[in-house]
Amino acid sequence: MTALKQKAAKGVLWSAIERFSAQGVQFVLGIIVARLLLPSDYGLIGMLAIFMAISQTFIDSGFGTALIQKKDRDELDFSTTFYFNIIVALFFYGVLFVSAPLIADFYKQPILISLTRVVGLSIIINSFAVVQRTKYTINLDFKTQTKASLSSILISGVIGIYLAYTGYGVWALVWQALVRRLTNTIVLWLYSRWLPREGFSYTRFKKLFSFGSRLLASGLIDTLYGNIYLIIIGKFFSASQLGFYTRAKQFNDFPSSNITGILSRVTFPMLSTLQDDDTKLLLTYRKLIKLSALVIFPLMMGLAALADPLIRLILTDKWVDSIWMLQLLTFAGMWYPVQALNLSILNVKGRSDLFLRLEIIKKVIITIILVISIPFGLKWMIIGQIIIAYLVLTINTYYTKRIIGYGFFQQMEDLLKVLLLSFSMGTLIYFTIPLIQGNMLKLIVGILEGVVFYTPIAWFFNIGEIKYLPTLLKFK
């Protein structure tokens, strides 16, 4: 195995460990908190998500990606990025602080004034760790990031549970988030021991911004539309309904977003080393597409089939309205990793201009479908997300075909067997678990049924190149 494959395999492994161990612990701790709090508490936090996300997008400004993509990066580039992040963080916190009454008035929730001003502190805290994370990602060092994530999640989770148990309500979520950001930043600094050794260079800033500005613009658009449902639901529906939606989305995002994150963090620096060799780039990319589908498709179909006993058992019946939302969202979430891989090709090739153009086209489609679906209620708004996911994938693959000759029909041909097998597995689980009594037993039987059905068939027919997995993970 080449040195690149060994490093990539270690990166995949540790990135997966970080994502699923850290997120798994956070998920479990979050369940405990959710059992103590009300859906409306989560709805209030959901109302602030868009403002926090936009601020964070400005802090990074695409500079992290620009540093990874830049071959001749040096200490001056890192220092320039560091100082820029802090300045922007302070500016946007000031904007949030002043705008807090307007946000509260928009949602007609007076408590959002104080919530906004306290939650906003996480923007400043996080700005101090952007360069550290970027340096670790460049080196495919996810082991250190795993330590930082786990320690911060454990400490903040315990605090969140205590505050929720003692009656702090929505403030338990606020302080949990702040403690997590602060602890994570401190641990990253302790391990990296990196300090900015140069000043701020306007010349380097312009070079980084020439690449990162397009990513910033596309990131802002993507962030706005990624949270637009929270805005609409929070504005036109109740805080409780927004709470149900955010909880369903969290269950949906746990497998899809984590796998997307693993692939994005590892594949981008890895594929960037192959950017000048289109033949190797295409071969490697096809393997990644197949392997991502091999994992994510059955997970999402299984999640849809087991949503009812899962929600009832873990969160209790007070969250039952999240079930149908989760079942629908999984059909959109299963395509996120594939979309992310297609977008990675644009960044690998340095085509941030196409990246921005693609984001604008996609958002026009999202706007049209959202406007059409709003009058029909929340259910049709979520169905609209499924339609959007398929349309967006079609557009993403158009540019992939232009760059490396791997378009929609070629990708669907590679993914069809995995898709059919996963859908068959989900259907089998969905129609057999109602015959079983007890939510715990339904989950156990459903999971075992899915594994026994899916794995032997995938292995026998080598669907999704499953037999390549042992080779990929054998490294010294």
Secondary structure as UniProt FT lines:
FT   HELIX           3..17
FT   HELIX           18..22
FT   HELIX           23..36
FT   HELIX           39..60
FT   TURN            61..62
FT   HELIX           63..69
FT   TURN            71..72
FT   HELIX           75..107
FT   TURN            110..111
FT   HELIX           112..119
FT   HELIX           121..127
FT   TURN            128..129
FT   HELIX           130..138
FT   TURN            139..140
FT   HELIX           142..165
FT   TURN            166..167
FT   HELIX           170..192
FT   HELIX           202..226
FT   HELIX           228..236
FT   HELIX           239..272
FT   TURN            273..276
FT   HELIX           278..305
FT   HELIX           307..315
FT   HELIX           317..319
FT   TURN            320..321
FT   HELIX           322..333
FT   TURN            334..335
FT   HELIX           336..348
FT   TURN            349..350
FT   HELIX           352..373
FT   HELIX           374..376
FT   HELIX           378..404
FT   HELIX           408..432
FT   HELIX           433..435
FT   HELIX           439..460
FT   TURN            461..462
FT   HELIX           463..468
FT   HELIX           469..473
//
